[in-house]
Structures are given as structure tokens and as C-alpha cells.
């Protein structure tokens, strides 16, 4: 099974998952692992503008091109909703991470982040 692992900058934990996939799984990334930023630079989100955050949440990299999905069986998305009509999984530790941990933004976008609208959705709490 070929899985597209979305994101252009992934934390070490996610990179290790890609390097050591389960048997029968092949991960494909949107950017080469050796070109991704180091962990310590990923947390420095200096963009405090709420308008830009809303635009990023709604439009930035949430649709994947047909070319990116060629020969892909499943999309794996860390913390980002994918709007393609394509089988996908989202990894979240909590729903607020989808709004950059901003509670005001989460309340504004809550109607969009309504998981009851997804037809195939199962929540597994660890």
C-alpha cells in the first residue's frame, strides 16, 4: 500500500515513521526528508495575524493535485483536513491543533471543523 504523507516540514517522530514503515506500507512524501527544516525551527510560527491563519487553514495545501495522488492508495495528514474526495486519515492529538492551537480561531472555524459531516470517521482515543 502506498501512502502519501502530507506536509513539507515534519517533526523527527514523523520522519522516523516514514523511514521505518510497517510491513507492506510505502510512504511517499511531498518534500524530500533531507530538505525539511529541523525540529527546532518548526515551532517558530511568527505569523500572529488571525486573517492569514484562517486563509492557511482553509486554502493552504488542503487540496492535492491529481499528479500528487497518482498511484497513491491513501493520504496520511498530520493535523490538516484534506478536502479531496480521496481516502485519507488525519492525525491529531486534539481538534484545536487544526487551528494552530488558537482557541479564538477554533471557535470561529468550528462549523467547518465539524466531524459529524464526514461520512467515514472513527475516533480512537488512546
N, C-alpha and C positions, 0 to 999 in steps of 0.2 A: 504494500500500500504506500502510495506517495502522498505526503502531507506537506502543504505549503505552510511554513512557519512565518507568519507576517511580522513586520517590524524591521526598521532599518538599524536600530540600535537596541541590542538585547543584553540583559544582565548576564553575568557569568553563569548563574544557575541555569538559565535558559540555553545558553550556548553549550553547556555540558550535556543537556538533554539532546540537543541536535547532534553533537559529536558521538554520543552513546545511545542511539535509538534502540527501542525494543526490537526483538527479532521480527523480521518481516516488515519493518517500517523504514521508509527512507524519507528524511526531512529535506525539503528544498527551502532555501532562504531567499529573501528579496534583495539581500546585500551580502557579499562575502563576509564570513566571520572575521577574517583578519583586517577588514576595513571598518569594522564597527568601533564606536567610541568606547573607551574604558569605563568601567562601572562608576568611578568617582566623578566623572563628568556628566553622567546621565541625570543626576538629581538636581543639577543646577538649572532649574527652569526659571529664567528671569522674566518670562512673559507674564506679567500680572494683569494685563488687560483682559477683562472678562469677555468683551466682544470677540477678541481674537481666539480665546479659548472655546467659545461657542462655535465659531467658524471651524476651528480644528476638529472639534468633536463631531460636528455634523458633516463635514466635507473632506477632511484630510485623510486620504488613504483608506477610506471606508468602502470604496468600490474598487475591485480588482479587475484588470483588463482580461479579455479572453485569452490573450497571449500568456499572461501570468498563470492562468488556470489550465493551460494545455497539459494533458497527461497527469493532472492532479486529481486525487480522489477525495481529499478533504482539506479544509482550511483550518489551521490552528491559530487563534488570535489571542495574544496576551493583552487583556484589558481593553479591547476595542471591538465595538459592534461592527460586523461586516454586513453591508446592505445587498450584496449579490444574492441572487437566488441560487445558492450552491450550498452543499452540506458544509457546515462549519461548527467549530467548538470555540467558546470563549473561556479563557482562564481569568478568573477574578478572585481576589481574596475577599472583596466586598463590593457592592454596587457603586459606591462613591468613587472608586478608583477610575471609573469611566469618565469622571468629570475632574480629573486631576486633583482629587481629594478636596474639592471645593464645595462646601455644603450649600452655599447660596446658589451656585451654578447647578448643583444636583437638584435642588428644589425647582429651579426654573425649567430644567430639562426632564423632570420626572415623567411627564406624559409621553415623552419619546422613549425613555428607558423603562418601558412598561413590559415586563417579560410575559405578561398574560397574552400579549399579542403574538408571541411566537408559537407556531403550531407544534413544533417538536422541541421541547425544552424540559430537561430534567435537572433538578438541583441536587447536588450531592454535598452534604455538609460533612466535613471531616471531624 
